[in-house]
Amino acid sequence: MSGEYITAFREIGCDRSARSMLIHSFSKLLLIMILLGGLGMGYLQAQSLLVPMDRQQQNHLRAYGLAYWTLEQEEKAEWLLNYRGGSFLLPDLPSVRREAAYRGVSITGVDAPAEARIRATIEGTNMEAVPLEQAPKVAIYTPPNSTPWDDAVTMVLEYAGIPYETIWDYEVLEGDLSEYEWIHLHHEDFTGQYSKFYLTYAGAPWLQEEVARNQEVARAGDFADVPELKKHIALKIRTYVENGGFLFAMCSATETLELALAAFSVDIAAAYSDGTPPDANATSKLDWVASMAFENADVQIAPSINAFSDIDAHQVNTPWRKELGVYTLFDFSAKFDPVPAMLTQNHESVLPDFYGLTTSFREDRLKSSTIVLGQEGVWAKYLHGNFGEGTWTYFGGHDPEDPEHQIGDPQTDLALYPNSPGYRLILNNVLFPAAKKKKLKT
């Protein structure tokens, strides 16, 4: 008991009753002070950090990296679907605050009453709080040597600070893909036709290197040619999805993976890639039961036409190329369709389109089980679906911030686009496997 309290007792005199009442009052006051000052500091400080993902966020892309980093520290995290652009709720720890400051990510402290209000809002509207359990292990399927063009997913993972490993054909054929929760396919041509650049860039050193590298792998694996090699790679990737993997692909990897699966027993490759002309009746022989997303497409077997099939609606490198417009993200119920809702979280709903070797997808080429997440007019831009125990997501186009990307162009500097809504869609997919597994309607 402090000196001033003792003095007060002395001044009361010999009135035992009054002294007893005062002692009781002081004891209660001390107990409250101890609880608030020691055990109960959480009532005086924020207990969570809100990472807003609406237009108040100064760096959307690195906010995903912050959420991923938090999971790496084995801390809890929640994804607040449809709440302020798909915000994150992280624990209020000094380490998390330091990391947010380092990454330039906007955060707001949230005390218990404020968090209760957030949860009440989520409960009563088209929103949902989804626990994130652990940081998924990420791999990028990409050639071992650098190419003259960049890969959007590689760039945004680097910028966001999300670690990844690289794999290619050797690892797919001989390794165990199940060690990765999430695999992205670099803009590969799984038909084995080198993106049909052969006739245009036959003398280019980068193409010669690509041809030699693929032929070496084909010989090492006892495959007759590169198209046969790529068909077996496509089959391995489909098996990865079927066994529970999360697959993400952009640009030509979307369309050509499906063509390689459907044409597993049919020659659709130009003679320059396998030494034999393609089957003139290839379209009628394709087995679309083997594919995951598309069906009933007409394959483009002319070697001089830089297109793979009529799955792609824009046909960017053909005389019948379509002009770019904008695509719209669909609004899904966070409570009843949490998976599509997760994949479309954004602070913008209408985004500028961008070209790739495969830019968009004709809707009359989609299987009935394919979910359209985003659409440009009558064409689909962003797709998702289940296959076996796993899922796949396809995003048309090459670079969300470079609508007319050309071979040899410098890579996009994402420091200039920290709030890119298009790149956000990629990062939604990276965190998707971290979500707590529920019985979800998709």
Sequence and secondary structure as in RCSB ss.txt:
>XXXX:A:sequence
MSGEYITAFREIGCDRSARSMLIHSFSKLLLIMILLGGLGMGYLQAQSLLVPMDRQQQNHLRAYGLAYWTLEQEE
KAEWLLNYRGGSFLLPDLPSVRREAAYRGVSITGVDAPAEARIRATIEGTNMEAVPLEQAPKVAIYTPPNSTPWD
DAVTMVLEYAGIPYETIWDYEVLEGDLSEYEWIHLHHEDFTGQYSKFYLTYAGAPWLQEEVARNQEVARAGDFAD
VPELKKHIALKIRTYVENGGFLFAMCSATETLELALAAFSVDIAAAYSDGTPPDANATSKLDWVASMAFENADVQ
IAPSINAFSDIDAHQVNTPWRKELGVYTLFDFSAKFDPVPAMLTQNHESVLPDFYGLTTSFREDRLKSSTIVLGQ
EGVWAKYLHGNFGEGTWTYFGGHDPEDPEHQIGDPQTDLALYPNSPGYRLILNNVLFPAAKKKKLKT
>XXXX:A:secstr
  HHHHHHHHHHTT HHHHHHHHHHHHHHHHHHHIIIIITGGGTS SEEEE  STT S HHHHHHHHHHHHHTT 
 EEEEETSTTTEEEEE  HHHHHHHHHHT   EEE HHHHHHHHHHHHTTT EEEEE S   EEEE  SS  SS 
 HHHHHHHHHT   EEE HHHHHHS GGG SEEEE S  TTSSGGGTTTTSTT HHHHHHHHHHHHHHHHTT SS
HHHHHHHHHHHHHHHHHTT EEEEETHHHHHHHHHHHTTTS  S HHHHSS   TTHHHH  GGG SSB S  B 
  TTS   BSSBSS TTSTT     EEEE    TTT HHHHHHT  S SEEE    SS  EEGGGB TT EEEEE
ETTEEEEEEEEETTEEEEEE SS TT TT  TT     GGG TT HHHHHHHHHHHGGGB       
